[in-house]
Amino acid sequence: MMTYGDYLRTLRIISGKTQRQVSRISCSSQAMVSRWEQGKAVPNLCHLPGLARALDVSEYHLTLQGYKQFRDEYKRFYERVNDVCSIV
């Protein structure tokens, strides 16, 4: 199952940015961005506006509800890919 850290990493990769770029735009340290992606910490509310700007998403996408929606869609997509692969 995709963790919140995996989710943040996925959003960063989709945005085409490095951890360093995200850290600069979000006014966070690169070490902190790495800790978020590794699941060792989670961004607090004061980080959300800058992080959303850095990842080119709305603040909603960084909330638990946004994460759950993405996780559920990702799970459905992954299940469909597995179904197609099992047919081939």
Backbone torsions as a table, in degrees:
resi	resn	phi	psi	omega
1	MET	NA	142.3	-179.8
2	MET	-71.9	125.6	176.9
3	THR	-85.4	170.4	177.6
4	TYR	-63.2	-37.3	176.8
5	GLY	-62.3	-42.6	175.7
6	ASP	-60.0	-40.2	179.5
7	TYR	-61.1	-47.1	179.3
8	LEU	-63.3	-41.8	177.7
9	ARG	-60.8	-43.3	179.4
10	THR	-62.2	-44.6	178.5
11	LEU	-61.9	-39.6	179.6
12	ARG	-64.8	-45.2	-179.7
13	ILE	-63.9	-42.6	177.4
14	ILE	-60.5	-37.3	-179.7
15	SER	-74.4	-11.5	177.7
16	GLY	77.3	23.1	-177.2
17	LYS	-111.6	156.0	173.5
18	THR	-88.2	167.6	175.4
19	GLN	-59.6	-38.5	-179.8
20	ARG	-62.7	-43.7	179.1
21	GLN	-63.4	-43.2	178.9
22	VAL	-62.4	-41.8	-178.8
23	SER	-63.6	-40.6	179.4
24	ARG	-66.1	-45.8	-177.9
25	ILE	-68.1	-37.5	-176.2
26	SER	-89.0	0.2	-178.8
27	CYS	58.6	41.0	176.0
28	SER	-123.4	164.7	176.7
29	SER	-81.3	155.8	176.7
30	GLN	-62.9	-35.6	178.0
31	ALA	-61.6	-38.4	180.0
32	MET	-68.3	-42.8	177.6
33	VAL	-60.0	-41.6	178.1
34	SER	-63.2	-42.6	178.9
35	ARG	-63.2	-38.6	177.6
36	TRP	-62.5	-46.3	-177.5
37	GLU	-67.7	-29.3	179.2
38	GLN	-83.8	-5.6	-179.6
39	GLY	78.9	14.6	179.6
40	LYS	-86.0	-13.0	178.2
41	ALA	-157.3	163.8	174.4
42	VAL	-127.3	146.7	179.0
43	PRO	-66.4	142.2	175.9
44	ASN	-91.5	176.6	-173.3
45	LEU	-58.5	-33.4	-178.4
46	CYS	-71.1	-18.7	177.7
47	HIS	-83.6	-21.2	-171.7
48	LEU	-59.1	-45.7	-178.8
49	PRO	-59.4	-47.2	-179.6
50	GLY	-67.7	-39.7	179.4
51	LEU	-66.0	-41.4	177.2
52	ALA	-61.2	-43.3	178.5
53	ARG	-62.6	-42.6	-178.6
54	ALA	-65.5	-35.5	-176.3
55	LEU	-94.2	0.6	179.5
56	ASP	59.8	41.5	176.9
57	VAL	-132.7	169.1	175.8
58	SER	-80.4	161.3	177.1
59	GLU	-60.6	-31.1	178.3
60	TYR	-56.0	-40.9	-178.2
61	HIS	-62.2	-20.2	-179.6
62	LEU	-94.6	-4.6	178.1
63	THR	-81.6	167.4	179.3
64	LEU	-59.5	-39.5	-180.0
65	GLN	-64.6	-42.5	177.6
66	GLY	-63.6	-40.6	177.5
67	TYR	-63.3	-45.2	-179.2
68	LYS	-61.9	-41.3	179.3
69	GLN	-63.1	-46.3	179.2
70	PHE	-62.9	-44.2	-178.9
71	ARG	-60.0	-43.0	179.7
72	ASP	-65.6	-41.2	177.9
73	GLU	-66.3	-40.2	178.0
74	TYR	-62.4	-42.5	-179.9
75	LYS	-62.8	-45.2	178.8
76	ARG	-62.0	-42.3	178.6
77	PHE	-62.0	-46.5	-179.5
78	TYR	-60.9	-40.9	177.9
79	GLU	-63.5	-40.2	178.5
80	ARG	-65.0	-40.8	178.6
81	VAL	-62.8	-42.5	178.3
82	ASN	-62.7	-39.8	178.5
83	ASP	-62.5	-44.5	-179.7
84	VAL	-65.8	-41.9	-179.7
85	CYS	-65.6	-31.7	-179.2
86	SER	-73.8	-24.1	179.0
87	ILE	-76.4	-37.8	-174.4
88	VAL	-72.6	NA	NA
